[in-house]
């Protein structure tokens, strides 16, 4: 039996709540990492510097949020586009595809 159109949805998980299996898996992996931290640190020290830096770069994406781009009008016909520490002023009739690409 379906609910009538316009009737609010009831029941189910709250928005943002992990399902039980995901929560258990995250806890399990977290415990393994926590219990083996000294060995993991020692293993990382044996990696070549270039590969170690690449590993740190990958791990940072799990800890630090990536900067988001934003666009907002500053005066008639102009938009300010920001991404991380970079910022540009462009005509507001430009499409997003025409924006400069910045690798941070």
N, CA, C and O atoms as a printed pandas DataFrame, in Angstrom:
     atom_number atom_name residue_name chain_id  residue_number  x_coord  y_coord  z_coord
0              1         N          UNK        A               1    0.848   -1.159    0.000
1              2        CA          UNK        A               1    0.000    0.000    0.000
2              3         C          UNK        A               1    0.903    1.235    0.000
3              4         O          UNK        A               1    1.813    1.341    0.822
4              5         N          UNK        A               2    0.655    2.147   -0.903
5              6        CA          UNK        A               2    1.480    3.348   -0.969
6              7         C          UNK        A               2    0.806    4.484   -0.223
7              8         O          UNK        A               2   -0.397    4.447    0.038
8              9         N          UNK        A               3    1.594    5.491    0.117
9             10        CA          UNK        A               3    1.031    6.644    0.824
10            11         C          UNK        A               3    0.483    7.641   -0.179
11            12         O          UNK        A               3    0.879    7.641   -1.344
12            13         N          UNK        A               4   -0.419    8.481    0.269
13            14        CA          UNK        A               4   -1.013    9.472   -0.614
14            15         C          UNK        A               4    0.012   10.515   -1.008
15            16         O          UNK        A               4    0.924   10.820   -0.240
16            17         N          UNK        A               5   -0.136   11.060   -2.202
17            18        CA          UNK        A               5    0.768   12.084   -2.701
18            19         C          UNK        A               5    0.712   13.293   -1.772
19            20         O          UNK        A               5   -0.367   13.756   -1.402
20            21         N          UNK        A               6    1.900   13.802   -1.397
21            22        CA          UNK        A               6    1.975   14.962   -0.520
22            23         C          UNK        A               6    2.081   14.606    0.949
23            24         O          UNK        A               6    2.335   15.484    1.773
24            25         N          UNK        A               7    1.893   13.342    1.300
25            26        CA          UNK        A               7    2.017   12.908    2.690
26            27         C          UNK        A               7    3.495   12.740    3.015
27            28         O          UNK        A               7    4.223   12.097    2.259
28            29         N          UNK        A               8    3.954   13.316    4.146
29            30        CA          UNK        A               8    5.382   13.191    4.472
30            31         C          UNK        A               8    5.784   11.746    4.739
31            32         O          UNK        A               8    4.994   10.949    5.246
32            33         N          UNK        A               9    7.020   11.425    4.391
33            34        CA          UNK        A               9    7.560   10.088    4.603
34            35         C          UNK        A               9    7.861    9.893    6.085
35            36         O          UNK        A               9    8.362   10.806    6.742
36            37         N          UNK        A              10    7.564    8.735    6.604
37            38        CA          UNK        A              10    7.867    8.429    8.004
38            39         C          UNK        A              10    8.669    7.144    8.056
39            40         O          UNK        A              10    8.604    6.320    7.144
40            41         N          UNK        A              11    9.425    6.980    9.131
41            42        CA          UNK        A              11   10.196    5.755    9.321
42            43         C          UNK        A              11   11.519    5.783    8.576
43            44         O          UNK        A              11   11.863    6.776    7.934
44            45         N          UNK        A              12   12.254    4.690    8.668
45            46        CA          UNK        A              12   13.556    4.588    8.005
46            47         C          UNK        A              12   14.666    5.240    8.811
47            48         O          UNK        A              12   14.426    5.761    9.900
48            49         N          UNK        A              13   15.880    5.211    8.276
49            50        CA          UNK        A              13   17.027    5.823    8.956
50            51         C          UNK        A              13   16.974    7.335    8.846
51            52         O          UNK        A              13   16.417    7.884    7.895
52            53         N          UNK        A              14   17.556    7.998    9.825
53            54        CA          UNK        A              14   17.728    9.445    9.765
54            55         C          UNK        A              14   18.753    9.751    8.663
55            56         O          UNK        A              14   19.637    8.938    8.391
56            57         N          UNK        A              15   18.630   10.918    8.037
57            58        CA          UNK        A              15   19.586   11.320    6.994
58            59         C          UNK        A              15   20.999   11.344    7.575
59            60         O          UNK        A              15   21.219   11.885    8.658
60            61         N          UNK        A              16   21.953   10.758    6.853
61            62        CA          UNK        A              16   23.347   10.757    7.276
62            63         C          UNK        A              16   23.725    9.604    8.190
63            64         O          UNK        A              16   24.904    9.437    8.501
64            65         N          UNK        A              17   22.769    8.809    8.627
65            66        CA          UNK        A              17   23.054    7.675    9.504
66            67         C          UNK        A              17   23.584    6.515    8.671
67            68         O          UNK        A              17   22.979    6.125    7.672
68            69         N          UNK        A              18   24.732    5.964    9.099
69            70        CA          UNK        A              18   25.311    4.825    8.388
70            71         C          UNK        A              18   24.469    3.582    8.638
71            72         O          UNK        A              18   23.868    3.434    9.702
72            73         N          UNK        A              19   24.428    2.684    7.644
73            74        CA          UNK        A              19   23.757    1.425    7.909
74            75         C          UNK        A              19   24.635    0.594    8.848
75            76         O          UNK        A              19   25.821    0.882    9.004
76            77         N          UNK        A              20   24.067   -0.418    9.463
77            78        CA          UNK        A              20   24.750   -1.183   10.512
78            79         C          UNK        A              20   26.042   -1.830   10.004
79            80         O          UNK        A              20   27.060   -1.814   10.696
80            81         N          UNK        A              21   25.999   -2.402    8.791
81            82        CA          UNK        A              21   27.186   -3.082    8.256
82            83         C          UNK        A              21   28.322   -2.099    7.998
83            84         O          UNK        A              21   29.480   -2.402    8.287
84            85         N          UNK        A              22   28.000   -0.918    7.455
85            86        CA          UNK        A              22   29.039    0.077    7.188
86            87         C          UNK        A              22   29.675    0.544    8.491
87            88         O          UNK        A              22   30.897    0.666    8.575
88            89         N          UNK        A              23   28.859    0.805    9.507
89            90        CA          UNK        A              23   29.384    1.247   10.800
90            91         C          UNK        A              23   30.279    0.174   11.415
91            92         O          UNK        A              23   31.346    0.490   11.941
92            93         N          UNK        A              24   29.859   -1.089   11.355
93            94        CA          UNK        A              24   30.662   -2.179   11.909
94            95         C          UNK        A              24   31.972   -2.345   11.155
95            96         O          UNK        A              24   33.016   -2.570   11.767
96            97         N          UNK        A              25   31.927   -2.237    9.825
97            98        CA          UNK        A              25   33.137   -2.384    9.020
98            99         C          UNK        A              25   34.123   -1.252    9.320
99           100         O          UNK        A              25   35.320   -1.499    9.466
100          101         N          UNK        A              26   33.629   -0.015    9.411
101          102        CA          UNK        A              26   34.512    1.107    9.733
102          103         C          UNK        A              26   35.160    0.916   11.100
103          104         O          UNK        A              26   36.350    1.188   11.261
104          105         N          UNK        A              27   34.399    0.456   12.080
105          106        CA          UNK        A              27   34.948    0.231   13.405
106          107         C          UNK        A              27   36.014   -0.864   13.360
107          108         O          UNK        A              27   37.070   -0.725   13.977
108          109         N          UNK        A              28   35.745   -1.945   12.638
109          110        CA          UNK        A              28   36.687   -3.064   12.515
110          111         C          UNK        A              28   38.003   -2.604   11.896
111          112         O          UNK        A              28   39.077   -2.905   12.417
112          113         N          UNK        A              29   37.918   -1.866   10.774
113          114        CA          UNK        A              29   39.131   -1.381   10.103
114          115         C          UNK        A              29   39.874   -0.400   11.009
115          116         O          UNK        A              29   41.102   -0.435   11.087
116          117         N          UNK        A              30   39.136    0.474   11.691
117          118        CA          UNK        A              30   39.761    1.426   12.610
118          119         C          UNK        A              30   40.527    0.739   13.720
119          120         O          UNK        A              30   41.621    1.169   14.084
120          121         N          UNK        A              31   39.953   -0.338   14.265
121          122        CA          UNK        A              31   40.627   -1.087   15.332
122          123         C          UNK        A              31   41.900   -1.752   14.826
123          124         O          UNK        A              31   42.916   -1.760   15.521
124          125         N          UNK        A              32   41.851   -2.309   13.617
125          126        CA          UNK        A              32   43.043   -2.946   13.048
126          127         C          UNK        A              32   44.157   -1.915   12.881
127          128         O          UNK        A              32   45.305   -2.169   13.246
128          129         N          UNK        A              33   43.816   -0.759   12.332
129          130        CA          UNK        A              33   44.825    0.291   12.126
130          131         C          UNK        A              33   45.375    0.768   13.471
131          132         O          UNK        A              33   46.586    0.917   13.631
132          133         N          UNK        A              34   44.486    1.006   14.435
133          134        CA          UNK        A              34   44.919    1.491   15.756
134          135         C          UNK        A              34   45.841    0.485   16.433
135          136         O          UNK        A              34   46.871    0.862   16.992
136          137         N          UNK        A              35   45.475   -0.788   16.384
137          138        CA          UNK        A              35   46.272   -1.828   17.039
138          139         C          UNK        A              35   47.641   -2.026   16.381
139          140         O          UNK        A              35   48.574   -2.492   17.036
140          141         N          UNK        A              36   47.775   -1.681   15.102
141          142        CA          UNK        A              36   49.029   -1.909   14.369
142          143         C          UNK        A              36   49.774   -0.612   14.040
143          144         O          UNK        A              36   50.659   -0.606   13.185
144          145         N          UNK        A              37   49.424    0.476   14.710
145          146        CA          UNK        A              37   50.034    1.758   14.376
146          147         C          UNK        A              37   51.570    1.766   14.436
147          148         O          UNK        A              37   52.192    2.288   13.511
148          149         N          UNK        A              38   52.208    1.216   15.474
149          150        CA          UNK        A              38   53.682    1.229   15.491
150          151         C          UNK        A              38   54.286    0.497   14.279
151          152         O          UNK        A              38   55.260    0.972   13.696
152          153         N          UNK        A              39   53.713   -0.655   13.900
153          154        CA          UNK        A              39   54.219   -1.403   12.743
154          155         C          UNK        A              39   53.987   -0.621   11.449
155          156         O          UNK        A              39   54.858   -0.586   10.580
156          157         N          UNK        A              40   52.823    0.003   11.322
157          158        CA          UNK        A              40   52.528    0.794   10.121
158          159         C          UNK        A              40   53.528    1.933    9.991
159          160         O          UNK        A              40   54.044    2.186    8.902
160          161         N          UNK        A              41   53.806    2.630   11.106
161          162        CA          UNK        A              41   54.781    3.736   11.075
162          163         C          UNK        A              41   56.163    3.221   10.670
163          164         O          UNK        A              41   56.849    3.853    9.866
164          165         N          UNK        A              42   56.568    2.090   11.216
165          166        CA          UNK        A              42   57.869    1.523   10.873
166          167         C          UNK        A              42   57.919    1.131    9.397
167          168         O          UNK        A              42   58.930    1.348    8.729
168          169         N          UNK        A              43   56.839    0.559    8.893
169          170        CA          UNK        A              43   56.786    0.165    7.482
170          171         C          UNK        A              43   56.868    1.384    6.566
171          172         O          UNK        A              43   57.532    1.342    5.530
172          173         N          UNK        A              44   56.200    2.458    6.945
173          174        CA          UNK        A              44   56.225    3.675    6.128
174          175         C          UNK        A              44   57.644    4.231    6.035
175          176         O          UNK        A              44   58.030    4.756    4.991
176          177         N          UNK        A              45   58.417    4.125    7.101
177          178        CA          UNK        A              45   59.801    4.625    7.094
178          179         C          UNK        A              45   60.686    3.862    6.106
179          180         O          UNK        A              45   61.716    4.382    5.677
180          181         N          UNK        A              46   60.303    2.642    5.741
181          182        CA          UNK        A              46   61.125    1.849    4.820
182          183         C          UNK        A              46   60.813    2.148    3.353
183          184         O          UNK        A              46   61.528    1.680    2.467
184          185         N          UNK        A              47   59.767    2.913    3.086
185          186        CA          UNK        A              47   59.369    3.228    1.710
186          187         C          UNK        A              47   60.280    4.319    1.149
187          188         O          UNK        A              47   60.716    5.205    1.884
188          189         N          UNK        A              48   60.565    4.255   -0.137
189          190        CA          UNK        A              48   61.369    5.282   -0.808
190          191         C          UNK        A              48   60.692    6.642   -0.630
191          192         O          UNK        A              48   59.464    6.711   -0.603
192          193         N          UNK        A              49   61.475    7.735   -0.509
193          194        CA          UNK        A              49   60.899    9.059   -0.247
194          195         C          UNK        A              49   59.807    9.480   -1.237
195          196         O          UNK        A              49   58.792   10.041   -0.824
196          197         N          UNK        A              50   59.997    9.220   -2.537
197          198        CA          UNK        A              50   58.998    9.625   -3.528
198          199         C          UNK        A              50   57.678    8.877   -3.323
199          200         O          UNK        A              50   56.598    9.462   -3.397
200          201         N          UNK        A              51   57.789    7.580   -3.067
201          202        CA          UNK        A              51   56.591    6.769   -2.853
202          203         C          UNK        A              51   55.927    7.120   -1.515
203          204         O          UNK        A              51   54.702    7.093   -1.399
204          205         N          UNK        A              52   56.743    7.447   -0.513
205          206        CA          UNK        A              52   56.211    7.841    0.790
206          207         C          UNK        A              52   55.416    9.140    0.665
207          208         O          UNK        A              52   54.346    9.278    1.257
208          209         N          UNK        A              53   55.943   10.086   -0.105
209          210        CA          UNK        A              53   55.239   11.351   -0.329
210          211         C          UNK        A              53   53.910   11.116   -1.057
211          212         O          UNK        A              53   52.899   11.729   -0.715
212          213         N          UNK        A              54   53.911   10.236   -2.051
213          214        CA          UNK        A              54   52.675    9.908   -2.771
214          215         C          UNK        A              54   51.661    9.258   -1.829
215          216         O          UNK        A              54   50.463    9.522   -1.929
216          217         N          UNK        A              55   52.131    8.421   -0.926
217          218        CA          UNK        A              55   51.247    7.785    0.054
218          219         C          UNK        A              55   50.635    8.836    0.975
219          220         O          UNK        A              55   49.431    8.807    1.232
220          221         N          UNK        A              56   51.459    9.772    1.478
221          222        CA          UNK        A              56   50.942   10.834    2.347
222          223         C          UNK        A              56   49.913   11.686    1.616
223          224         O          UNK        A              56   48.903   12.087    2.193
224          225         N          UNK        A              57   50.179   11.958    0.343
225          226        CA          UNK        A              57   49.237   12.755   -0.450
226          227         C          UNK        A              57   47.881   12.048   -0.545
227          228         O          UNK        A              57   46.835   12.685   -0.420
228          229         N          UNK        A              58   47.902   10.752   -0.764
229          230        CA          UNK        A              58   46.651    9.989   -0.840
230          231         C          UNK        A              58   45.941    9.960    0.514
231          232         O          UNK        A              58   44.719   10.097    0.582
232          233         N          UNK        A              59   46.703    9.784    1.581
233          234        CA          UNK        A              59   46.105    9.715    2.914
234          235         C          UNK        A              59   45.513   11.050    3.350
235          236         O          UNK        A              59   44.512   11.080    4.066
236          237         N          UNK        A              60   46.122   12.153    2.922
237          238        CA          UNK        A              60   45.606   13.471    3.297
238          239         C          UNK        A              60   44.178   13.689    2.815
239          240         O          UNK        A              60   43.405   14.382    3.476
240          241         N          UNK        A              61   43.818   13.113    1.682
241          242        CA          UNK        A              61   42.466   13.312    1.159
242          243         C          UNK        A              61   41.406   12.704    2.081
243          244         O          UNK        A              61   40.227   13.044    1.977
244          245         N          UNK        A              62   41.818   11.809    2.979
245          246        CA          UNK        A              62   40.879   11.237    3.941
246          247         C          UNK        A              62   40.791   12.059    5.222
247          248         O          UNK        A              62   39.895   11.844    6.038
248          249         N          UNK        A              63   41.719   13.001    5.401
249          250        CA          UNK        A              63   41.776   13.786    6.636
250          251         C          UNK        A              63   41.383   15.238    6.402
251          252         O          UNK        A              63   40.629   15.813    7.187
252          253         N          UNK        A              64   41.891   15.832    5.325
253          254        CA          UNK        A              64   41.623   17.237    5.037
254          255         C          UNK        A              64   40.614   17.365    3.904
255          256         O          UNK        A              64   40.725   16.661    2.900
256          257         N          UNK        A              65   39.632   18.253    4.048
257          258        CA          UNK        A              65   38.687   18.454    2.955
258          259         C          UNK        A              65   39.340   19.189    1.792
259          260         O          UNK        A              65   40.226   20.019    1.996
260          261         N          UNK        A              66   38.909   18.888    0.587
261          262        CA          UNK        A              66   39.424   19.593   -0.583
262          263         C          UNK        A              66   38.708   20.933   -0.690
263          264         O          UNK        A              66   37.514   21.016   -0.401
264          265         N          UNK        A              67   39.418   21.988   -1.101
265          266        CA          UNK        A              67   38.751   23.291   -1.231
266          267         C          UNK        A              67   37.682   23.254   -2.318
267          268         O          UNK        A              67   37.868   22.630   -3.363
268          269         N          UNK        A              68   36.584   23.916   -2.067
269          270        CA          UNK        A              68   35.479   23.964   -3.014
270          271         C          UNK        A              68   35.553   25.243   -3.832
271          272         O          UNK        A              68   35.992   26.281   -3.336
272          273         N          UNK        A              69   35.127   25.168   -5.071
273          274        CA          UNK        A              69   35.049   26.345   -5.924
274          275         C          UNK        A              69   33.764   27.093   -5.609
275          276         O          UNK        A              69   32.758   26.490   -5.236
276          277         N          UNK        A              70   33.807   28.417   -5.765
277          278        CA          UNK        A              70   32.590   29.196   -5.565
278          279         C          UNK        A              70   32.562   30.336   -6.571
279          280         O          UNK        A              70   33.602   30.837   -6.996
280          281         N          UNK        A              71   31.337   30.738   -6.946
281          282        CA          UNK        A              71   31.132   31.845   -7.875
282          283         C          UNK        A              71   30.087   32.761   -7.269
283          284         O          UNK        A              71   29.060   32.295   -6.775
284          285         N          UNK        A              72   30.344   34.067   -7.304
285          286        CA          UNK        A              72   29.335   34.992   -6.829
286          287         C          UNK        A              72   29.489   36.320   -7.563
287          288         O          UNK        A              72   30.601   36.702   -7.927
288          289         N          UNK        A              73   28.359   37.038   -7.785
289          290        CA          UNK        A              73   28.416   38.316   -8.506
290          291         C          UNK        A              73   29.089   39.388   -7.654
291          292         O          UNK        A              73   28.866   39.453   -6.445
292          293         N          UNK        A              74   29.920   40.235   -8.286
293          294        CA          UNK        A              74   30.541   41.330   -7.546
294          295         C          UNK        A              74   30.041   42.687   -8.038
295          296         O          UNK        A              74   30.029   43.654   -7.277
296          297         N          UNK        A              75   29.629   42.766   -9.300
297          298        CA          UNK        A              75   28.990   43.957   -9.843
298          299         C          UNK        A              75   28.352   43.574  -11.164
299          300         O          UNK        A              75   28.530   42.447  -11.627
300          301         N          UNK        A              76   27.618   44.480  -11.776
301          302        CA          UNK        A              76   26.921   44.153  -13.023
302          303         C          UNK        A              76   27.882   43.593  -14.058
303          304         O          UNK        A              76   28.871   44.231  -14.419
304          305         N          UNK        A              77   27.579   42.399  -14.526
305          306        CA          UNK        A              77   28.342   41.798  -15.604
306          307         C          UNK        A              77   29.615   41.084  -15.183
307          308         O          UNK        A              77   30.313   40.541  -16.040
308          309         N          UNK        A              78   29.949   41.062  -13.882
309          310        CA          UNK        A              78   31.179   40.405  -13.436
310          311         C          UNK        A              78   30.881   39.399  -12.324
311          312         O          UNK        A              78   30.000   39.605  -11.489
312          313         N          UNK        A              79   31.642   38.309  -12.342
313          314        CA          UNK        A              79   31.546   37.279  -11.310
314          315         C          UNK        A              79   32.928   37.058  -10.732
315          316         O          UNK        A              79   33.924   37.153  -11.449
316          317         N          UNK        A              80   33.002   36.762   -9.436
317          318        CA          UNK        A              80   34.271   36.359   -8.821
318          319         C          UNK        A              80   34.218   34.846   -8.654
319          320         O          UNK        A              80   33.257   34.301   -8.112
320          321         N          UNK        A              81   35.257   34.184   -9.125
321          322        CA          UNK        A              81   35.373   32.730   -9.028
322          323         C          UNK        A              81   36.546   32.448   -8.108
323          324         O          UNK        A              81   37.641   32.975   -8.307
324          325         N          UNK        A              82   36.317   31.615   -7.100
325          326        CA          UNK        A              82   37.369   31.270   -6.149
326          327         C          UNK        A              82   37.501   29.770   -6.051
327          328         O          UNK        A              82   36.509   29.041   -6.091
328          329         N          UNK        A              83   38.737   29.312   -5.921
329          330        CA          UNK        A              83   39.017   27.910   -5.682
330          331         C          UNK        A              83   40.276   27.845   -4.836
331          332         O          UNK        A              83   41.367   28.169   -5.305
332          333         N          UNK        A              84   40.122   27.428   -3.596
333          334        CA          UNK        A              84   41.273   27.404   -2.702
334          335         C          UNK        A              84   41.806   28.799   -2.511
335          336         O          UNK        A              84   41.055   29.694   -2.122
336          337         N          UNK        A              85   43.088   29.018   -2.774
337          338        CA          UNK        A              85   43.691   30.334   -2.611
338          339         C          UNK        A              85   43.681   31.132   -3.909
339          340         O          UNK        A              85   44.150   32.270   -3.933
340          341         N          UNK        A              86   43.153   30.557   -4.991
341          342        CA          UNK        A              86   43.102   31.232   -6.287
342          343         C          UNK        A              86   41.775   31.967   -6.448
343          344         O          UNK        A              86   40.751   31.512   -5.937
344          345         N          UNK        A              87   41.781   33.114   -7.161
345          346        CA          UNK        A              87   40.560   33.867   -7.382
346          347         C          UNK        A              87   40.656   34.589   -8.716
347          348         O          UNK        A              87   41.724   35.083   -9.076
348          349         N          UNK        A              88   39.531   34.657   -9.469
349          350        CA          UNK        A              88   39.483   35.328  -10.755
350          351         C          UNK        A              88   38.214   36.159  -10.845
351          352         O          UNK        A              88   37.216   35.847  -10.195
352          353         N          UNK        A              89   38.247   37.217  -11.648
353          354        CA          UNK        A              89   37.045   37.980  -11.989
354          355         C          UNK        A              89   36.782   37.725  -13.458
355          356         O          UNK        A              89   37.667   37.917  -14.292
356          357         N          UNK        A              90   35.559   37.289  -13.787
357          358        CA          UNK        A              90   35.217   36.930  -15.162
358          359         C          UNK        A              90   33.874   37.558  -15.532
359          360         O          UNK        A              90   33.087   37.891  -14.647
360          361         N          UNK        A              91   33.605   37.722  -16.812
361          362        CA          UNK        A              91   32.268   38.151  -17.222
362          363         C          UNK        A              91   31.254   37.084  -16.825
363          364         O          UNK        A              91   31.555   35.895  -16.931
364          365         N          UNK        A              92   30.072   37.468  -16.374
365          366        CA          UNK        A              92   29.117   36.486  -15.875
366          367         C          UNK        A              92   28.423   35.686  -16.968
367          368         O          UNK        A              92   27.649   34.783  -16.652
368          369         N          UNK        A              93   28.671   35.982  -18.244
369          370        CA          UNK        A              93   28.067   35.181  -19.306
370          371         C          UNK        A              93   28.942   33.983  -19.675
371          372         O          UNK        A              93   28.554   33.184  -20.527
372          373         N          UNK        A              94   30.127   33.840  -19.045
373          374        CA          UNK        A              94   30.968   32.666  -19.286
374          375         C          UNK        A              94   30.318   31.440  -18.675
375          376         O          UNK        A              94   29.646   31.532  -17.648
376          377         N          UNK        A              95   30.516   30.302  -19.299
377          378        CA          UNK        A              95   30.040   29.040  -18.744
378          379         C          UNK        A              95   31.160   28.426  -17.931
379          380         O          UNK        A              95   32.328   28.774  -18.098
380          381         N          UNK        A              96   30.800   27.525  -17.066
381          382        CA          UNK        A              96   31.793   26.875  -16.194
382          383         C          UNK        A              96   32.898   26.187  -16.991
383          384         O          UNK        A              96   34.033   26.098  -16.521
384          385         N          UNK        A              97   32.574   25.690  -18.215
385          386        CA          UNK        A              97   33.584   25.009  -19.021
386          387         C          UNK        A              97   34.703   25.960  -19.460
387          388         O          UNK        A              97   35.812   25.519  -19.762
388          389         N          UNK        A              98   34.411   27.259  -19.494
389          390        CA          UNK        A              98   35.391   28.221  -19.971
390          391         C          UNK        A              98   36.311   28.709  -18.858
391          392         O          UNK        A              98   37.236   29.479  -19.117
392          393         N          UNK        A              99   36.069   28.269  -17.613
393          394        CA          UNK        A              99   36.880   28.729  -16.503
394          395         C          UNK        A              99   38.261   28.096  -16.556
395          396         O          UNK        A              99   38.409   26.971  -17.034
396          397         N          UNK        A             100   39.284   28.812  -16.067
397          398        CA          UNK        A             100   40.624   28.235  -16.051
398          399         C          UNK        A             100   40.689   27.060  -15.080
399          400         O          UNK        A             100   40.021   27.065  -14.046
400          401         N          UNK        A             101   41.481   26.070  -15.411
401          402        CA          UNK        A             101   41.661   24.917  -14.550
402          403         C          UNK        A             101   42.879   25.164  -13.690
403          404         O          UNK        A             101   43.943   25.525  -14.194
404          405         N          UNK        A             102   42.724   24.968  -12.391
405          406        CA          UNK        A             102   43.817   25.169  -11.447
406          407         C          UNK        A             102   44.050   23.868  -10.709
407          408         O          UNK        A             102   43.109   23.278  -10.177
408          409         N          UNK        A             103   45.280   23.416  -10.668
409          410        CA          UNK        A             103   45.633   22.233   -9.910
410          411         C          UNK        A             103   46.345   22.710   -8.666
411          412         O          UNK        A             103   47.397   23.345   -8.739
412          413         N          UNK        A             104   45.767   22.401   -7.530
413          414        CA          UNK        A             104   46.327   22.875   -6.253
414          415         C          UNK        A             104   47.043   21.748   -5.571
415          416         O          UNK        A             104   47.587   21.931   -4.483
